[in-house]
Amino acid sequence: MRFILYTSVALAVPLIGLAQPFAALNAQEKLSFHVKYSFNPLALAGVAAYAGILQEADAPTEWGQGAQGYGKRFASTLAYSGLHSALAFGLDTALHQDPRYFRSTNTGFWRRTGHALRGTILTRTDKGAETLATWRIGSAYGAAYLSNQWYPGRLNTVGLGFAQGTLQLGWDLAGNLGAEFWPDIKRKVFRRK
């Protein structure tokens, strides 16, 4: 399999950022945010499921099958998730950027979808201003390139790292869309507040 895609983080939609009033997070709160995002039960279930998908696809083939092959795939996916969070925490703390997603105050599907897209590319600073989401972009591509170091040489390519980083940003957008619309869906479908 040419492209190995990391989706475990995306399976854990970041519901942590729903309907929050703006108040800057300190470093400890940012660390807690990233740990919860990467290692909550849903994220760990996603890691296990994705390792199972890779096991079924025998990707990479060099890791073999059986419990040992699955263990390598599980550890690799979990390590990627941890690496991604560590980079995100380091960048958002050092650059004074807020890792949370803030729901739109607008109405209408397209405006809210645009807000979710904008929230993937831009972020708030600790002072409430808006800036390029360097923490998100840097952690997506940084984790992709660094995690490829433990893959077989044929998979450790610049192209694959770029594809994986871009895919991570796509999953981040999907997470933002989930955070934007899930409360409304839950309220309408399940008649909950």
C-alpha positions in Angstrom: 0.0 0.0 0.0 1.6 3.2 -1.2 -0.1 5.7 1.1 -0.5 5.0 4.8 -3.1 7.3 6.2 -3.5 8.2 9.8 -7.1 8.6 10.9 -7.1 7.8 14.5 -7.1 11.4 15.6 -10.0 12.2 13.3 -12.1 9.4 14.9 -12.1 11.4 18.1 -14.0 14.5 17.0 -12.7 17.3 19.2 -15.9 18.0 21.2 -13.8 19.6 23.9 -14.1 22.9 22.1 -17.9 23.2 22.0 -19.5 26.5 22.8 -16.7 27.9 24.9 -16.5 31.5 25.9 -13.1 32.9 25.2 -10.6 32.9 28.0 -7.0 32.2 27.3 -5.7 28.8 28.3 -2.5 28.6 30.3 0.2 26.0 29.4 -1.2 23.4 31.8 -4.7 23.7 30.3 -3.3 23.4 26.8 -1.4 20.3 27.7 -4.5 18.8 29.3 -6.5 19.7 26.1 -4.0 17.9 23.9 -3.7 14.8 26.1 -7.5 14.5 26.2 -7.7 14.9 22.5 -5.2 12.1 21.8 -5.7 9.6 24.5 -9.4 9.6 25.4 -11.2 6.3 25.0 -12.7 7.2 21.6 -9.2 8.2 20.3 -7.7 5.0 21.5 -10.5 3.0 19.9 -9.7 4.8 16.7 -6.1 3.9 17.0 -7.0 0.2 17.5 -9.4 0.2 14.6 -7.0 1.9 12.3 -4.3 -0.5 13.2 -6.8 -3.2 12.3 -7.4 -1.7 8.9 -3.6 -1.5 8.3 -3.3 -5.1 9.5 -6.0 -6.2 7.0 -4.3 -4.3 4.2 -0.9 -5.7 5.3 0.6 -2.2 5.3 3.5 -1.9 5.5 4.1 -5.5 4.4 7.5 -5.5 6.0 5.8 -5.6 9.5 4.2 -8.9 8.8 0.9 -10.3 10.1 -0.2 -11.8 13.4 0.0 -10.2 16.9 3.5 -8.8 16.3 2.5 -7.1 13.1 -0.7 -5.7 14.7 1.3 -4.5 17.7 3.7 -2.6 15.4 0.8 -1.0 13.6 -0.9 -0.1 16.8 2.2 1.3 18.4 3.0 3.3 15.2 -0.4 4.9 15.1 -0.4 5.6 18.8 3.1 7.1 18.6 1.9 9.3 15.7 -1.0 10.6 17.7 1.3 11.4 20.7 3.9 13.0 18.4 1.2 15.1 16.8 -0.1 16.3 20.2 3.3 17.0 21.5 4.2 19.2 18.5 0.8 20.9 18.7 1.3 21.6 22.4 4.8 22.9 21.9 3.8 25.2 19.0 0.6 26.6 20.4 2.2 27.2 23.8 5.3 28.8 22.4 3.4 30.9 19.8 0.6 31.9 22.2 -2.1 30.3 20.0 -5.4 28.8 21.2 -5.9 25.1 20.1 -9.7 25.1 20.7 -12.4 25.4 18.0 -15.0 28.0 18.7 -18.4 27.5 17.1 -19.8 30.1 14.8 -22.3 32.7 15.9 -23.7 32.9 12.4 -26.7 31.0 11.0 -26.9 29.0 7.8 -25.1 25.9 6.6 -22.7 27.5 4.2 -21.6 30.3 6.6 -21.1 27.8 9.4 -19.2 25.5 7.1 -17.0 28.4 6.0 -16.4 29.2 9.7 -15.2 25.6 10.3 -12.9 25.8 7.3 -11.5 29.2 8.5 -11.0 27.6 11.9 -8.8 25.0 10.4 -6.5 27.6 8.8 -6.7 30.4 11.3 -6.7 30.3 15.1 -7.1 32.7 18.0 -4.1 34.0 19.9 -4.1 34.0 23.7 -5.1 37.6 23.5 -8.1 36.9 21.3 -6.8 38.1 18.0 -6.8 35.9 14.9 -3.7 34.5 13.2 -2.5 31.7 11.0 -2.9 28.4 12.8 0.9 27.7 12.8 0.4 25.2 15.6 -2.1 23.1 13.6 -0.2 23.2 10.3 3.2 22.7 11.9 2.0 19.7 14.0 0.2 18.1 11.0 3.2 18.1 8.7 5.8 17.7 11.4 4.2 14.6 12.8 3.7 13.2 9.3 7.4 13.6 8.4 8.8 12.5 11.8 6.6 9.4 12.1 7.7 8.3 8.6 11.2 7.8 10.1 10.2 4.5 11.6 8.6 3.2 8.4 10.4 1.2 5.8 12.6 3.3 3.5 10.3 2.9 0.5 7.5 4.7 2.5 9.7 7.4 4.0 9.3 9.9 1.2 8.7 13.6 1.0 5.6 13.0 -1.1 4.1 10.7 1.5 4.8 13.1 4.3 3.1 15.9 2.5 0.1 13.7 1.7 -0.2 12.6 5.3 0.1 16.1 6.7 -2.5 17.3 4.2 -4.8 14.5 5.2 -4.4 15.4 8.9 -5.5 18.9 8.1 -8.5 17.4 6.3 -9.3 15.4 9.4 -9.0 18.5 11.5 -11.5 20.2 9.2 -13.9 17.2 9.6 -13.4 17.5 13.4 -14.3 21.2 13.2 -17.4 20.4 11.1 -18.4 17.9 13.7 -17.8 20.4 16.6 -19.8 23.0 14.6 -22.9 20.9 13.7 -23.1 18.0 16.2 -24.8 19.9 19.0 -27.6 20.9 16.6 -27.9 17.4 15.2 -28.0 15.9 18.7 -30.6 18.4 19.8 -32.8 17.8 16.8 -32.4 14.0 16.5 -32.2 13.1 20.1 -34.3 16.0 21.4 -31.6 16.9 23.9 -30.2 20.3 25.0 
